[in-house]
Amino acid sequence: MEGPVRYETHGDIAVFRIDNPPVNATSLAVRQGLVDAANRFAASPEKVAVLVAEGRTFIAGADITEFGKTPLEPHLPDAIQVIESLEKPVVCVIHGTALGGGFEVALGCHYRVMLKGARVGLPEVNLGLIPGAGGTQRLPRLVGVVAASDIFTSARQVSAADCLALGIVDELSTAEPFEAGMAFARKVLAEGLPVRRVSELPVPPTDAEALAALKKKVARANPGHVCHLKGIEVAELGTKLPFAEGRAMEREAFWELMQTPQRAAMIHAFFAERKVANLPEIKGIQPRTLAHVGVIGGGTMGGGIAVACLLNGLKVTLIERDAEAVERAHTGIARTLADSVKRGKLGADARDMLLADRLVTTDDYHSLATADLIIEAVFESMDVKKDVFGKLDEIAKPGAILATNTSYLDVNDIAAITRRPQDVIGLHFFSPAHVMRLLEIVVADKTAPDVTATGFALAKALKKVPVRAGVCDGFIGNRILKHYRTAADIMVLEGASPFQVDRALEAFGFAMGPYAVADLAGIDIGYLTRKRLAPTRDPRERFGEWGDVLYEMGRLGRKTGHGHYIYDAETPRGRPDPEVEDIIARERKAKGITPRDFTDAEIVERYMAAMINEGARVVGEGIALRPLDVDVTKLFGYGFPRFRGGPMHYADQIGLDKVLATVEAAAKEDDFFWQPAPLLKQLVAEGRTFSSLN
C-alpha cells in the first residue's frame, strides 16, 4: 500500500507529494514519508526537489488522533532537520493553510513559494504549548525575534502578502500548487540557486524596547498563561545560541509544557468544543431547510442576530413595533456592518449587497410568512413573548421553526401558547450576537428532533459553538451563573469587598470578576432578575440587597459612570468606591453580620465550589447532557479561563473530594445554599471523575 508521501521524478526535478486527507496532518506515516523522500532525493540524480501537498491545503497541523499518545519516531523536528540538511535545494509550495508543524516544515525547506490567498501560523499557544519543531528558532532568523514572537503568541494567521513583505516566503503565485513549485524549481536550476538554510541565517537585530513592550502586551492579554512568555524566552535566548542548542532548548521547553495542567486543560477544551455537537438524538436526522430567517426585535440582541445571519449567507426579515423603531434597527445593523468594513472583515460592495438584497426591516408581521426560522428577541417578559408567539402561530408557514431567545424563561410555557409546540425551540444567543460564539439550544419537552437538528445546523452556519440545554430557569449558563454569583454576594456580606472578589478571580484567570461584569452589563439586569424571582424566593435564600440600593440610586454601572466602581477619564476600567463599601457595611449591620477576613485563595475556592456544585446538579438533572457541555458553556459564554479547561475539568484536576469537602464545610454555616449535589457525592463515593461521564 502506497504511503501518504509519494516520490516522483520530472527530469532533474524530484517531487515529494503529500496526500493525507483531509488536512495533510503530520501523522507518523507523513513524517516517515518525508524522511524517506529526503533520503531518496539525497541519493538520486535529481538536482532540486519540490515539496507539495494534495487537496485543499498544505499541512494544516498535527494529527489530533495522536494527541495524548506516546510520540513515535521520527519526530517532526528530526524529519524537518533531515530535509534542511540536504545538500540539494528543496522548494516548498504553500497553499490553503500551513499551520503549526506544517509551517515549521515549510521553514525547514530552502525556498518557499506561497499561493495568493494562503495563510500561515503557529497556533500552539491555543493548546498551552509553544512551537516545538523549530518554529521559535527558524522564524526569528527570518523576521526577527519581535515579529516572530508576535506571530506565535497571538496564534494569528499571516496572509501571503504579509509573508512576502516579512521575507517569510520568496515568491507569490496564482498558479496551481504543483505548477507553482515546478516553475520555481526550474528557476533554481536556471539560476543555480544554492541551498539556503534558515538555521544558518544571521538573526536580525532585536529592538529591546519593542520586545519589552511585546512581553508586557502578551502578559496583559494572557493572564495566568505560561506558554506565551515561555515561547518569547525560548526565541530570544535561542538567537544567542548555536542553532542546534536553541533547537534543543525549544524541544525541552515544549516537553515541559506538555506535562502541565494548562496543556491538559486546553486539550480538553479543544476536544470538548468538537464533541459538544455530537448528540445521539439528532444522529441521522435531516435538518429542515434554512435560508430565510425572521428576527423579531431590533435592539442590541435582535440586531446582532440579524447581522450574524446576514454575514453567513442567510436572508433576514427583521420586525419592529413601528416605523421609528424599524428605522432605528436598520441604522444599527448598517452601523455594525460598516464597522466590519472598517476592520477589513467585509468589503464595501458586499455590505451594500447585504443591506439592499438580503435584509428587510419592517413592522409588518405578515412579512414573516415565508421565513424558515423565526427568532424572537424581545423584552424578557413571559407575557410579551407569549403575545409574540401567538401572532407567529397564525402567520408562520407550516414547518417553520419558532425560536425564543429567552435567557431564563420556560420554553415549554412559550411553546404551549402555540398549536405547534413541536416546532418551538430556544436559541439563546449571547450579546453581541454577531461576536459571541456560544449558542445554547434549549430543547423543550415537545421539540421535534429535526427542529433540534436545525438548531445545530444554524449554529454551524453561523460559526457558533452549540450546546444542548434542557428547560429550567436560566438553562445551563445562567442557572450556574446565579449560583456562583450568589456565592460571591454571600462572601461580600460576610466581609469581603467586591474589589477583593474581582481581584482574586481575575488573578485566577477570569477576564473580569463578577462585579466588574455586573457594571458592564448594567446593574439594572440583576435588579430585574431579582424582582422576577422575588415571588418564589425561598425565605432561607441569602442574597445581597445592596444591588437594589445601587439601582435605586441610579448607579447602573459603566453606562452611568457609577456602579460597584467609579468610571471616569482617569480610571475608565473602574476604581473602588468607598460609598459602595458604606452601603454594604450598613446592610451587614442591619442583618447582624460581623464581617471577617477572606483570603484570595478562599474566595476562589468557594466561588469555584459553588460553580462546580451547581454544574454537577445541572448534569445530574439532565439539563446538561455531560460535564463537557457545562465546560463549553462557561468557556464560550462566560469568560471562564480556557487554560483551566472549564469548571468541571478543573474540578477533576483539583480532585472532586476536595470540592465536596469545601461544599460540606460551607454547609455547616449555611445548609440551604451549600447543599452538595447528589452527582458530586456519588462520583466521590465511587472514586470517579466528571470526565468519566463525557
N, C-alpha and C positions, 0 to 999 in steps of 0.2 A: 504494500500500500504506500502510495506516494505521500510524503510528509507535507507540512504546511509551508515549507520554503523550497522552491524549485530553483535549480541552477540551469541557466540557458546560455547558449553562446550565439553571438551575432557577429561573426568576423572577429575583429580584435576586441569586441566588447562582450563582457560577461554580464548576466543579469541575475540578481538574487530577487526572486519574485515571491513575496509573502502572500499567502492565501489562507487566512484563518478567520473565517466569518464568525460573528458579524462585524467585529471591530478590529480584527487582526491583533488581538491581545498577545502580550509577550508570555505565552504559555511555555512550559518546559520544551515542548516539541518545536516551538518557534525559536527559542534560544539555542537549542541544539542545532536546528536547521541553519541558523545564521553562522554558527561556528563552523559547521561542516562546509557551508558555501564559501566562507572566507578561506578555509584551509585548502579547498579545491582550487580556488582562484589563485592562491599563492603558488601552487604547484603547476598551474596551467599557463599556456602561452598568451591568453588574453591579456591586454595591456591596461584596461580600465574596466571597472565594474559599475553597474547601476543597481541601486537598491530601491525597489519599488513595491508597492502593495496593491493588491486587487481590491475591488469593491469600492464602497463609497468613502473610505477613509484610510489614511496611513495608520500606523499603530496608535490606537487611542487609549493605551494604558495597560495595566497589569491584568492578568487573568483572575477575575474575582473568585473563581472556583478554587483557586489555590490559597485564598486568604485563610489564615489560621492553621495551615498545614506546614510541616517542615519543608523548607525550600530545598529543591534538588538541583544538583549541578547539571549543566553550567549555570551559574548565577548570572543575572543580566549584566552587572558591571564587568564580569570577566568576558562575556560574549562581546560586549562593546569594545573592550580592550583588544581583543583579537582582531576586530575589524580595523580599529585605528592604527594598530601596529603593522598592518600590511605595508609592503614596500611599493605597492602599486595603488593608484588613486581609486577611491570609491565615491561615487556620486549618489546622494540620497535625494529622492523626489518626495516632497511633502504635499499631500492633498487631503482635503477634509480636515481632520484634526490630528495633530501629533501631541499627545498628552502624556505627562509623566515619563515612564520608561520609553515611550515612543519618541518623545522629544530628545531624550538622552541618547537614544540610538542615532538620531539624526546628528546630534552634536559630535558623536564619535566618528562620523564619516568625514571625508576630507573636503567635500564640496556639497552644498545644499541648494537645490532648486525648489521653489515653492510656487504652487499654483495660486493664482489670484483667487481670493475668497477662502483660502485655507487659514487655519489658525494653529498656534502652538501654545503650550502652557505646562506648568509644573504644579499641579493641584494637590500635591501630597499633604499639605497642611490641613486639608479638609478631612484627612484621616489621622491627624495627630502626628504626622511624620514630616521628614524633610526628604528632598530628592536623594535617592540612595544609589544611583548608578552613574555618578559623575556630574550630575546637574549643578551642584553647588561649586564644582571645581572648574568645569569647562565653560559654563555660561559667563562667569566673571572675566574669563580670559578673552571673551569676545566683546562684551558690552560694559565691563567694569563691575565692581562689587555692588555699587549702589543700584544701578539699573537691574542687575541680576537679582539682587535681594528683593527689590520691589516686585519683580515678576513672580518669584516663588512664594513670597509671604502673602501676596494678595490672591494667589491662585488664579489670577486673571488670564484670559486667553489673548494672545498678541496677534494682531492681524498681519497679513502678508506684507502690506505696505510698511507697517512699523518694523517688521523683521528686517526688511531690506534697508530701511533707514538706520536701524541699530547695527547693522552688519552681521546679523544672525544668519542670513542667507545670502547667496551670491547672485541670484537671479530670480525674477518672477516670470511666470509663463502662463499663457492661456491655452496651451495645448493639453492633450490628454497626458496622464502621468508618464506612461511608457514613452511616448513620443518626446515629451519634455526632457526626460532623462537621457534618451538616446542622443538628442540634439546637443545637450551639454557634454556628454561623453565624447562626441565627435569633436567638440571644441577643445576638450582636454587633449585629445590626440593631435589635433592640428597645431595647437599652440605649445605642445609639450609641457603642459602644466604639471607641476610636481605634486607629490604627496604633501599635504598641508595639515598637520595635526594640531587641533585646537589645544591639546595639552601642552604643546611646545611654544605656544604664542606668549609674548610678554603681556603681563597684566596691565591694563590702562591705569594711570594714576588714580588714586582714590581721593575724593573730596571729603575730608574728615568732617566738616560741618554738615554736609549733605547726608553723610552716613549717620551721624549722631541724630539729625532731625528725623531720618527714616526710622531709626530704632525707637525714638520717642513716639512717633506716629503709630508704629506697629504695636508697641506695648499698650498704648491707649486704646487702640481698636480691638485688641485681643486680650483683655484682662484674664489672667489665670492660665492662659495657654503657655505651654512650654516650648513647642516646636518652632514657632516663628522666630524667636530670638536665637534659639539654638542654630537654626539654619543660617542666620546672618553671621553668627560667631564662626561657624564652620567655613563659610565662604570667605570671610575676612582673614582668618588665620591661614586658610589653605593657599591664599595668594602669596603668602610669605614663606611657603614651604615648597620643596620639590613636588611635582605633581603626584608622584606615587605616594608620598607621605600624606598629602592633602586628601587623596582618594581614600587612603586607609582610615584617616581621621573621620571623613564623611561616613564611611561604612560603619565604623564603631558607633558614631552618634546615631545613625539610623537604627542599628540593632538595639541600642539602649532605649530609644523611643518606642520601638516595637514592644517592649516589655512593660510600658507604662499603663496605668489605669486610663489615662486620657486616650491613648490609642485604642484600647479595648472599647471605651465608651463611644468613640467616633465611628469605629467599625460597626458597633451595634446600631448607631443612628443611621449609618449608610444602608444597612440591610433592612432595618425596620421601615425606612421610607419606601423601600421597594416591595416589601412584603405586605404592607398595610392594605393594599387594594386587592389582595388575594382572598376572596370570600367564597366559601362553598355555595352560598345562596344565589350567587349570580354566575357561577361557573356554567358555561354553555348557554347562558341566557342572552338573547339578542336585544340590545338596547333599542329604544324607539328612535324614530327619525328626529334629528336635532339640527335645524337650520335657522329657524326663526324664533327668537327669544323675546318675550314680553317682560318688561320690568315696571312695576307699579311703585312709584315714589322716586323723585329725582333729587333727593338730598345727597348727603355725603355717601351713604351706603348705596342707594339706588344708582346714583351716577357712577360710582366706582364699579358696580356690577355691569352696568351698560358698557363702560369703557373696556373692561376685561373681555366682554363678549365681542365687541367691535374689533379689538386688536387681534382676536383669534378667529376671525373669519365668519362670525355669526351676524345675521341681520337682527336689528334691535328695534322694537317699538316701546317707547317709554311713555307712561301715563302719569300725568299730574292732575291736580284737582281743578285748576283754572288756567286761563291764558297767561296770567302773570307768572304763575309757578312753572308753567311749561317753558316760557322764555328763560326763566332763571335756570332751569335744569339744562336746557340746551346750551346756554352760555357756559355753565360749569363743565359740561362734557367737552365743549370746544376748547376751553382753557386747559383742561387736563391733556387733551391731545396735542395742543400747542406746546405744552411742556415736554411731551415726548419728542416732538420735532426738535426743540431746542437741545435736548440731550442726545440727539442723533439716533434715537431709537425708532424713529418713524420719519419717512420722507414727507415733505410738504404736499406733494401730489397725492400720496396715499391718504394723508389726513383729510384733504379736500374730498376725496372719493368717499371716505367713510361717512363724513358729515352729509354729503349730498345724496349718496346712493344706499347707504346701509343703515342709516339712523332716521327714525321717525319719532318726533316728540309731539304729543297731543293730549287733550283732555277727554278724548272720546274712547271709552272702554270698548266700543264695538270694533276698534282697530286691532284688537287682540284676537279677533275671531279666527285668524289663520295661524296663530302662534303655536309652535310645537311645545313650548315650555313657557310658563308664566311665573315669574318670581315676584312675590310680594315683599316690598321693603319699606313698609310704612311704620308709623309710630308704634312703639312696643306696648300695645293695649289689646287685650283679647277682644273687646267689643269692636274696635276699629278693624282688626284683622278678620273677624267673623263677617263684618259687613262687606269687606272686600271679597272674601271667598264666596259669599252669597251671590254677588254680582258675577264673579267669574264662572260660577256653576251654570249660570244662564247663558253666558256669552261664548265660553271656550268651546272649541270643536271637540267632538268625541275623540278620546285618546290623548288629548292634550294633557300635559303634566302640570299640576298646580303646586307650586312650591312656596313655602313661607321661609323668610329669612330670620325668623324669631331667634332671639338669643336664649330665651328661658321658657317660653310658654308651651303649653301642652299641645303637641301637634295632633294628637288624637281628637282633642276637642275642636280644633280648627277643621280637621277632616270631616268631622261629624256634621258640620253645617252644610256639607255638600251631598249630592246624590251619587258622588263618585269617589268615595274615600280611598279606593284602590289607586287612584291617580294622584293622591296627595302625598307630599314628602317635605321634609325640612332640609333646606340648603342654607346652612349657617355660614355666611361669609364673614371675614374679619376685615376691619377697616384699616387702611384704604383697600377696598376690594380688588383693585387692579394691581396691587402690590403684594399684599399678604398672601402667602401660599397655601395656608390651611383652609380646607373646606370640610366642615362637619356635615355629614349626610345623615339626617335623622330619619330613621325608618319607623314609621308608625305601625300600629297593630295590623292595619288592613292594606298597607302599601304593597302593590304588586311587585314581584321580583324584577320584571322588566323596567319598572319605574326606578327601582334601586340601581339596576344596571345602567340606566340612562344618567342617573346622578353621577356615577363613577365615570361614565363616558364624558360627561360635561367637564368634570374635574381634569381629565386627561386633555381635553380640547383647550382648556384654559390654563394648562401647565400648572395645575394646583395639586397639592397633596391631599387626597381624600381620606377621611376617617369615618367609618360607620359608627353611629351612635344610636342608642335606644332612647326612648322617651322618658324624661324626668325633668325636674326643674333645673335648667342650666346644662342639660346633656352631659358630655364628658368635661369639657374645658371649664365652663363657668361654674358647674357644680363643685368641682375640685377647687377652683379659684376661691369661691365663697368660703370654703373650709379653711384654707391656709391663710386667707386674708383675715378671717376671724381669729385665728391663732395669733397673728401679728397684733391685732387690736387688743387681745387679752394681755399680751406681753406689755403693750404700751400702758394699759390700765394698771398693770402690776408694777410698773416702774421704768420700763424702757422708754426712750423717746422715738418719735417717728424717724428722726435723723439717724439714730443709732441702728434702728432696724434696717433702714435703707442701706446704710454704710456696710453693715455686716453682710447683707445679701448681695450687694454689688461686689464685695470682696470675694464672695463665694463664686461669682461668675455671672449673675444676672446683670443685664444691661442697665436696668433701673430697679430700684426697690419698690414695694407696693404703694408707698405714699407718694413717691415721685410719679408713679404710673397713674394714681388717682388724680393728681393735679393735672397731668397731661390729658387724661380722658375727660376730666371735668367732675368736680365733686358732686354735681347735680345727678350724675349717673348713679352713684352709690346711694344717694339720698332717695331717688325714685325707687330703686330696688328695695331698700329697707321699708319704704312706705307700702310697696306692693305686698311684701311678705308679712307686714305687721299683723294683719288679722289672724294669721295662722301661726304666729310665732309662739313657740313654747315659752312659758314664763321662766323656765330654768336657763334659757339661752342667754349667754353673755355677749354683749357687743358694745363697741364704743359709740357713745352718743355725741361725741364732740364733732363728728362729721355733720350731724344735723345742725349743730350750732354754727359751724363754718358756713354751711349752705344758707342759713337764715341771715348771716352777716353779709351775704353776697360774695363770700370768698370761694369762688368756684374753681380755683386753680390757675393755671397759666393764662387762661383767656381773660382773667380779671386782674392778673398781677399778684394775687394773693390766694393761697390755699393752705396746705400744710407748710409751704415755704413762701418766701418773698421772691418775686421775679421782677428784676429791673435791668437797666442797661449795664450796671456793674456786675450783676450776677444773673445772667439770662438762664442759667441752669438751676437757679434757686439757691437760697440760703435759709438756714433755720430761723424761725420767727419766735421770739420769746412770748409773744401774745398767745400763740398756739399752745406753748408749754403751760401757760397760766390757765387756759381753758381746760386742758387735760387734768391739771392739778386740782381744779375745782371739782371736776367730775369724780376724781379719786376720793376726794374728801367727802363729797355727798354720798358716795357708796361705801364709805367706811374702809377704804383700801389703804393700807400702809405700803408705800412704794418700796421696792427692793432693787438691788442692782442686778443687771444681767450682763454676762459676758457675751461678746460677739459669737463665740462658739455655741453658747447655749441658745442664742437667738436662731442661728442656722439649724441647730439640732431640732428644736421644737417646730420651726416653720416647715422643715423638710419632713418631719414625722407626721405632721398634720396632712401634708400633701400626699405622702405615700399611703397613709392610713385610709384617706378618703379614696385614693386611687384604687386601693385593694377592695374597698367597698363597691366601687363602680364596676370593677371587673367581676367581683363575686355576684353582683346583681344582674350581670349580663348587659349592662348599659354600654360598656366597652367589651368587645369580644375577647381581647387579650391584653396583657400588660403592655405590649408594644404599641397598642393603639393609644394608650394613655401617654406613653413616651412621645410618640409622634405629635399628638395634640399639643403637648406642652412645649415641645421643641419648635414647632412651626407657628403656633398661635400665641404663645405666652412668654416668649423670651427666655425659656429655660436654657442654660448654657449647654451648647452642643458637646463641649468637651467633657461633660459629665453624663451624656448619653440619654438623659431623660430620668424622671424621678424613680421609675420602677427599676431601671438598670442601676441607678445609683444605690438604691436600697439593696440590691443584690451585692453590690461591691462592698458596702459597709457592713452587711450582714443583717438579715431580717430579724434575728434575735435582738440585735441592738435597737432596731427601730421599735420593736414591740416593747422592749424594756423602757424606752423613752415614753411611749404612749401610756403604759401602765403606771409609770411613776407620776406622770402628769395627772392621771385619772384619780390619784389619791387626793388631789386638790379640787378637781372638777370632773366628776364621773359622768356628767351629762355630755359635755363636749368631747372628752377624751375616752370614747368607747372604742376598744380595739375592734377592728374589722374582723369578722369571722374568718375570712380567707387568709388574712395575715396570721392569725393564731393557728390555723390549720397548717399552713406551709411551714411555720416554725416547728410545730409538733412533729411534722413528717420529715423535717430536715431538707426541705425542697426550697427552690428559688422561684421568683416570678418568671425567670427565663424558661423554666420548665413548662410553663403554660403557653408559650409563644408558638 
